[in-house]
Amino acid sequence: MWYSPLYSSEAKRSDMEQQESGQRILDPIERAKLGIKIFNLSYNEAEELIDAYVSGKNYDKASVDFFKDQVATQVHIREKGAEFLVTGGEIIRLVVSSFIKNLPKPDESGR
């Protein structure tokens, strides 16, 4: 196989692992394609889609598990981001509410 200086070390490692084990790995292009399909899915739905994709195709379990870990991390970050957004909204609501309550009230003479 011809190696260019631009050929990634991950691809080289993947090729060697594939040759040694005889199993296929989830290469970066496959992970990207799957990532687009599962981007907005829950982890359980994403895991089912990944399992269906690799089913019966002799994929290396470690590479599949690694991808599932990446998906779990992405889902976790997305969920936490949503929680932080809600919390930030609550903080802003409380600050604005407190500010409005503490505004000076006009006296009865209209001043």
N, C-alpha and C positions, 0 to 999 in steps of 0.2 A: 504494500500500500504506500502511496506517495504521501509524504507529510510536508505541508507547507509551514512556514513560520506562524501563519495565522490559524493553523489547525489547533484547536483548543486541547489543553491537557486533559480536560474532562472527557473529551471524545476519545483521546488516546487510551485513557484508563478504561473507558467503557468498552472499547474494542478488545483490549487485553482481557478484561473480565469475561466478556462474552465468549472469547476463544477458549478460555480456561474452563468455564463451567458448562458451556454448550447451551446455556439459557440466554434468552433475549433480555435486554434491559430496556427500561423506559428511557429513551433518549430525550434530549432537550426539545426536539421538535414535537415528539409525541406528548410530552408533558405540557408544552404550550397549547397544543390543540385540545387536549383534555381540560386544561386550565380555563380556556375560553368557554367550553361547554358547562363547566361546573362553577363558574365564577359567582353566581348569585344563589346557588343551592345551599341548603343546610348540609352539615357534615355527613349526616346519614345518607342523604340523597346522593351526594358527591361520591361517597364510598361505594354505594351500589353501582353507580355509573362506571367508576374505575374498575370494580370487580367484574362487571359485565364486559368491559373493554379487554381486560387481560385474560379472561376466562378461556382456558383451553389453548392458549398461545405460547406456553412455555416461557413465561416471563420470570426473571429472577425475583424471588420474594423480597429480597432486601431493597431492590430498586423500587418496587411497588410500595413497600412500607415507607420508604423514605419520601416518596411523593405524597402518600397519605398524610404523613407528618407535616409536610409543607402545607397541604390543604387545611389541616386542622389548625395550624398556626394562623393562616390567612383568615379562616372563619372566626377564630378567637379575636383577632385584631379588629375585624369588622364589627363583631358584637360589642367589644369594649368601646370602640369608637362611637357607636350608637348610644351606649350608656353615658359616655362623657358628654355627648351632644345634649342629651336630655338633662343631665346634671347642670351643664352650663346654662341651659335655658331656665332652669329653676333658680339658679343663683341670680341671673339677670332679673327675673321676675321679682324676686325678693328685694333686690337692691332698688329697683324702680318703685316698687310698692312702698318701701320704707322712705325713699326720697319724697314721694308724693305725700305721704302721711305727715312728714316733717316740714312741709312747705308752710311758710307763715300764712295764717288765716286772715283774710281781710276783716277788720272790725266792723261793727254794725253801722258805723257812720259812713261806710263806703270808702274808707281810706285803704 
